[in-house]
């Protein structure tokens, strides 16, 4: 069990050992419930046929929600990013999950992420803005630029999430790129 638990991301040998001993101390019904929940999730979860987010229903609840704005699509790298944006309660549009970013060093090209599905959606003509919310990494930036080159000829506005200093951060500890982006993305008070 410890060996299997170390296969999980962020779980090293010590954490795996702690988890294993914790599970062994639990009532068998609780461990059975956890095992069944894991199996059910793995068996019933698939990608939404519209946005490529993980879901048990197709289309997913976000794509099925008629109250969501059809004018904007927020493009994210991973399903967890959808949850992060949703927690802000500031975005009321639709999503598109790429399931990765372009990374030539890792052998991931544009054909390996869900760009074809994004272009198909944009071809429907209801979207007026694509918000690229990829991470501010080299791969995330490359993917954002690639998406902009694909989408702009369609006459759809392409925007990028602002980046810069985190709330509560100190200028003296900010790296050069972060501080530069903060200066470029400044706004009037």
C-alpha angles and dihedrals in degrees: 000000000000091000092050092048091054088063089070115096113263093011113119127184095274094049090045090053091049091049092047094051090045091053092046089055093052125094111270090241091060093049090046090051091051092048092049092048090052092049093046092049092049094046098043103037119095139149119282110249090226110039101013092234118141113266146151091221128055113244095030122238092259093054091044093052106105090195092067118100113256092196095077134050120190110208115210136176101231141015090251088062090062089058091048092053092043091055089063090061087209100105119070101170133090131285139224121198116207097191091221143355135259107275116164091184089060093041094251113140133177090271090059096063130058098271096121089057090050092052090048090054092047089051089066087075101226098105121087100172135035113199109201108211101173118141118274091248125119090260093045091051092047090050091048091052091047091051091049091053091050097045106038094070087059089065093246120136113245119202133176128217112258116251133194141094119008119235108271093018125137122234093223091061097046116108120237096256094049093048091046091052091047089055093047093048096047119135137199119270 
